[in-house]
Amino acid sequence: MAQKPGIPKGTRDFGPSEMHKRNYIFSILRDLFQFYGFDPLETPAMENLSTLSGKYGAEGDRLLFKILNSGDYLKGVEVLSGEDYRSLLPMISGKGLRYDLTVPFARYVVQHQNDLQFPFKRYQIQPVWRADRPQRGRYREFYQCDVDVIGMDALFSEAELLKIIDEAFSRLGLEITIRLNHRKLLQGITQIAGAGDQFRAITVAMDKLDKVGMEGVVKEMTHSGVAQEAIDTIQPILLTQGSMSEKINRMTHPLAESATGTQGLKELKELERKL
C-alpha cells in the first residue's frame, strides 16, 4: 500500500474555506493601512545570513532557517563532529529564510535610502519562518503583519499606529485592550532598583508577568542573579493598577530619581494627549 504524502511537522495546509477567511482579514487590513497613507512593501523570502545573523540574539540565530549553497557545497570541506560543526556554516550556507519582517525592512531602507521619500510609511504582510519546535497552535511558517514609519516624529507616529490598531480590530468586530510600554520607563525602573546593568534579564522576566504571575517573575529574576533588594523595589511598581493616567501619576514619585524614567513618563503623557 502506497504511503500517503504528508508535510513536515510544524507546518499545515490552508484549504479554500480558511483561505477565504485569511484573504478577508488581509483585505480589511490593506484597505485600512492605505487609508492612513501606508504603501505596500514585499521583501524576498531569502536574505543573506550576514543580514539576519546577530539581530535576534543567540536564540534567534539558532532558530534561523539556513539554506544550503547551490552545487557541490561540501567539495573540499572537512566534515566535523561535535561543536565543531558550527564552523562549517559559513562554508555551506550564506542565505536564510527571513525570521521576521523588521530586519528585511531595515535592510531595504538602508539599501534604497537615496530613492525613498521620507517620511516613509510602509505596511507588509508576508510569511516568516522559525526553525523551532512549535507548541500546539504554533507553526514554523506563519504570517506577520507590520506597519512602520521612518523619518517622522516618534510620538505622532505612535499615536497614529495606536489608532490603526484600534480601528483594525474594530473593523474585524473584536474587542481588545491595548497595553503601552516605554523603554525609557523600563530603564528608569531598573536604575532606581540599582540594577541598570541587568536590564535585559529583568525585562525578559517582566514580559512573562501575564503568563507566570508575579511569583514566576520574581523566581526568574532571582535565578538570573537579580538582588532581592532590587526585586523588592521593582515588584510594587509592576503591581501598580488603574487607568493609564492613574498609573503614570502613581509612578511619578518612585521614578523621580531617574531622569530617563521621568522622561519616559513625560512622553507617555504626551502620547495620551494625542490619542
C-alpha positions as CSV (number, residue, x, y, z in Angstrom):
1,M,0.0,0.0,0.0
2,A,1.5,3.3,-1.0
3,Q,2.2,5.7,1.8
4,K,0.1,8.9,1.8
5,P,2.0,12.1,1.1
6,G,2.5,14.4,4.1
7,I,4.0,17.6,5.2
8,P,6.7,18.4,7.8
9,K,5.7,18.7,11.4
10,G,5.0,22.3,12.4
11,T,3.5,23.2,9.1
12,R,0.0,23.0,7.8
13,D,-2.2,23.3,4.7
14,F,-4.8,26.0,4.3
15,G,-7.9,24.9,2.4
16,P,-10.3,27.1,0.4
17,S,-12.5,28.0,3.4
18,E,-9.5,29.0,5.5
19,M,-8.0,31.0,2.6
20,H,-11.3,32.9,2.1
21,K,-11.2,33.9,5.8
22,R,-7.5,34.9,5.6
23,N,-8.0,36.9,2.5
24,Y,-11.0,38.7,4.1
25,I,-8.8,39.8,7.0
26,F,-5.9,40.8,4.8
27,S,-8.3,42.9,2.6
28,I,-9.6,44.8,5.6
29,L,-6.1,45.5,6.9
30,R,-4.8,46.6,3.5
31,D,-7.7,49.0,3.0
32,L,-7.1,50.5,6.4
33,F,-3.3,50.9,6.0
34,Q,-3.7,52.5,2.6
35,F,-6.4,54.9,4.1
36,Y,-3.7,56.1,6.5
37,G,-1.2,56.6,3.7
38,F,0.9,53.5,4.1
39,D,2.5,52.0,1.0
40,P,2.8,48.2,0.4
41,L,6.2,46.5,0.5
42,E,7.4,43.0,-0.1
43,T,10.8,41.6,0.5
44,P,12.3,38.3,-0.6
45,A,11.8,35.2,1.4
46,M,15.6,34.7,1.4
47,E,18.1,37.1,2.9
48,N,21.8,36.9,3.3
49,L,22.8,35.3,6.6
50,S,25.1,38.3,7.2
51,T,21.9,40.4,7.2
52,L,19.9,38.2,9.5
53,S,22.6,36.9,11.9
54,G,23.2,38.8,15.2
55,K,19.9,40.7,15.1
56,Y,17.8,38.4,17.3
57,G,20.2,37.3,20.0
58,A,21.6,33.8,20.5
59,E,18.2,32.1,20.5
60,G,17.0,33.9,17.3
61,D,20.2,32.9,15.5
62,R,19.6,29.3,16.4
63,L,16.1,29.5,15.0
64,L,17.1,30.9,11.6
65,F,16.3,28.5,8.7
66,K,19.6,28.2,6.8
67,I,19.7,27.4,3.1
68,L,22.4,25.2,1.7
69,N,24.6,26.8,-1.0
70,S,23.8,25.6,-4.6
71,G,26.0,23.0,-6.3
72,D,28.7,20.8,-4.6
73,Y,28.6,22.8,-1.4
74,L,30.7,20.2,0.5
75,K,33.5,20.0,-2.0
76,G,36.8,20.4,-0.2
77,V,35.2,20.7,3.2
78,E,36.4,18.5,6.0
79,V,33.3,17.1,7.8
80,L,33.5,17.8,11.6
81,S,31.7,16.5,14.6
82,G,30.5,17.8,17.9
83,E,30.5,21.5,18.5
84,D,33.0,22.0,15.6
85,Y,30.2,21.6,13.1
86,R,29.2,25.2,13.7
87,S,32.4,26.3,11.9
88,L,31.1,24.6,8.8
89,L,28.1,27.0,8.4
90,P,29.9,29.9,6.6
91,M,31.2,27.3,4.0
92,I,28.0,25.6,3.2
93,S,25.3,28.3,3.7
94,G,25.2,32.0,3.0
95,K,21.4,32.6,2.9
96,G,18.4,32.1,5.2
97,L,14.7,32.4,5.3
98,R,13.5,35.7,6.9
99,Y,12.9,35.4,10.6
100,D,10.7,38.5,10.8
101,L,9.7,41.5,8.7
102,T,11.7,44.1,10.7
103,V,15.2,43.3,9.7
104,P,14.4,42.9,6.0
105,F,12.6,46.3,6.2
106,A,15.7,47.9,7.8
107,R,17.9,46.4,5.1
108,Y,15.5,47.7,2.4
109,V,15.6,51.3,3.8
110,V,19.4,51.3,4.0
111,Q,19.7,49.9,0.5
112,H,17.3,52.3,-1.1
113,Q,17.6,55.4,1.2
114,N,18.6,57.6,-1.7
115,D,15.4,56.6,-3.7
116,L,12.9,56.9,-0.8
117,Q,10.9,59.9,0.1
118,F,10.7,60.5,3.9
119,P,8.7,60.1,6.0
120,F,8.4,56.6,4.6
121,K,5.3,54.7,5.7
122,R,5.0,51.1,4.7
123,Y,2.9,48.0,5.5
124,Q,4.0,44.5,4.9
125,I,2.0,41.2,5.2
126,Q,4.2,38.2,4.4
127,P,5.1,34.8,5.8
128,V,8.2,34.3,8.1
129,W,9.9,31.1,9.2
130,R,11.3,29.9,12.6
131,A,13.3,26.6,12.9
132,D,11.5,25.9,16.2
133,R,9.8,23.0,17.8
134,P,6.4,24.7,17.8
135,Q,3.9,24.1,20.6
136,R,0.2,23.4,20.0
137,G,-1.3,26.1,17.7
138,R,2.0,27.5,16.6
139,Y,3.9,26.8,13.3
140,R,7.3,27.1,11.7
141,E,5.8,29.1,8.9
142,F,3.3,31.9,9.7
143,Y,2.3,35.4,8.6
144,Q,3.3,38.6,10.2
145,C,1.7,42.0,9.6
146,D,3.9,45.1,10.1
147,V,3.2,48.8,9.8
148,D,6.1,51.2,10.3
149,V,7.1,54.9,9.8
150,I,10.6,56.1,9.1
151,G,11.6,59.7,9.4
152,M,8.7,61.2,11.4
153,D,8.1,62.5,14.9
154,A,8.0,59.4,17.1
155,L,5.1,60.3,19.4
156,F,2.9,61.4,16.4
157,S,3.7,58.1,14.7
158,E,3.0,56.1,17.8
159,A,-0.4,57.8,18.2
160,E,-1.3,57.1,14.6
161,L,-0.3,53.4,14.9
162,L,-2.3,53.0,18.0
163,K,-5.4,54.4,16.2
164,I,-4.8,52.0,13.3
165,I,-4.6,49.0,15.7
166,D,-7.8,50.1,17.4
167,E,-9.6,50.6,14.2
168,A,-8.3,47.4,12.6
169,F,-9.8,45.2,15.4
170,S,-12.9,47.3,15.4
171,R,-13.5,46.6,11.7
172,L,-12.9,42.9,12.5
173,G,-15.5,43.0,15.2
174,L,-13.1,42.2,18.0
175,E,-12.8,43.9,21.4
176,I,-9.2,44.4,22.6
177,T,-7.2,46.1,25.3
178,I,-4.0,47.9,24.1
179,R,-1.2,47.9,26.6
180,L,1.6,50.5,26.2
181,N,5.2,50.3,27.4
182,H,8.2,52.6,27.1
183,R,11.8,51.5,27.0
184,K,12.8,54.6,29.0
185,L,10.3,53.7,31.6
186,L,11.8,50.2,31.9
187,Q,15.3,51.7,32.1
188,G,14.2,54.0,34.8
189,I,12.7,51.1,36.9
190,T,16.0,49.2,36.7
191,Q,18.0,52.3,37.5
192,I,16.1,53.1,40.7
193,A,16.4,49.5,41.7
194,G,20.2,49.7,41.3
195,A,20.2,47.0,38.7
196,G,20.7,49.0,35.4
197,D,23.3,46.6,34.3
198,Q,20.8,43.7,34.4
199,F,18.2,45.5,32.2
200,R,17.8,42.6,29.8
201,A,17.4,39.9,32.4
202,I,14.8,42.0,34.3
203,T,12.7,43.0,31.3
204,V,12.7,39.4,30.0
205,A,11.3,38.3,33.3
206,M,8.8,41.2,33.4
207,D,7.5,40.3,30.0
208,K,6.2,37.0,31.4
209,L,4.1,38.5,34.1
210,D,0.8,37.6,32.4
211,K,1.9,34.0,31.8
212,V,3.6,33.1,35.1
213,G,2.3,35.7,37.6
214,M,4.4,37.8,40.0
215,E,5.7,34.7,41.7
216,G,7.1,33.4,38.5
217,V,8.6,36.8,37.6
218,V,10.4,37.0,40.9
219,K,11.6,33.5,40.6
220,E,13.1,34.2,37.2
221,M,14.8,37.4,38.3
222,T,16.3,35.6,41.3
223,H,17.5,32.8,39.0
224,S,19.1,35.5,36.8
225,G,21.1,36.9,39.7
226,V,19.0,40.0,40.4
227,A,19.4,41.1,44.1
228,Q,16.5,40.7,46.4
229,E,16.7,44.5,47.3
230,A,16.2,45.3,43.6
231,I,13.3,42.9,43.3
232,D,11.7,44.5,46.3
233,T,11.9,47.8,44.5
234,I,10.6,46.5,41.2
235,Q,7.7,44.4,42.5
236,P,5.3,47.1,43.8
237,I,5.8,49.1,40.5
238,L,4.8,46.0,38.5
239,L,1.7,45.7,40.6
240,T,0.5,49.3,40.0
241,Q,-3.2,49.3,39.0
242,G,-5.5,51.8,37.4
243,S,-6.0,53.7,34.1
244,M,-3.1,54.9,32.1
245,S,-3.3,58.4,33.7
246,E,-3.5,56.8,37.2
247,K,-0.5,54.6,36.6
248,I,1.6,57.4,35.3
249,N,0.7,59.6,38.3
250,R,1.5,56.7,40.8
251,M,4.8,56.0,39.2
252,T,5.9,59.7,39.1
253,H,7.3,59.7,42.7
254,P,9.1,56.3,42.6
255,L,10.8,57.2,39.3
256,A,11.7,60.8,40.4
257,E,15.3,59.9,40.9
258,S,15.7,58.6,37.3
259,A,15.9,61.2,34.6
260,T,15.4,58.5,32.0
261,G,12.3,57.1,33.7
262,T,10.9,60.6,34.2
263,Q,11.3,61.4,30.5
264,G,9.5,58.2,29.7
265,L,6.6,59.2,31.8
266,K,6.5,62.6,30.2
267,E,6.4,61.1,26.7
268,L,3.6,58.7,27.7
269,K,1.6,61.6,29.0
270,E,2.1,63.4,25.7
271,L,1.2,60.3,23.8
272,E,-2.0,60.0,25.8
273,R,-3.0,63.6,24.8
274,K,-2.5,62.8,21.1
275,L,-4.9,59.8,21.2
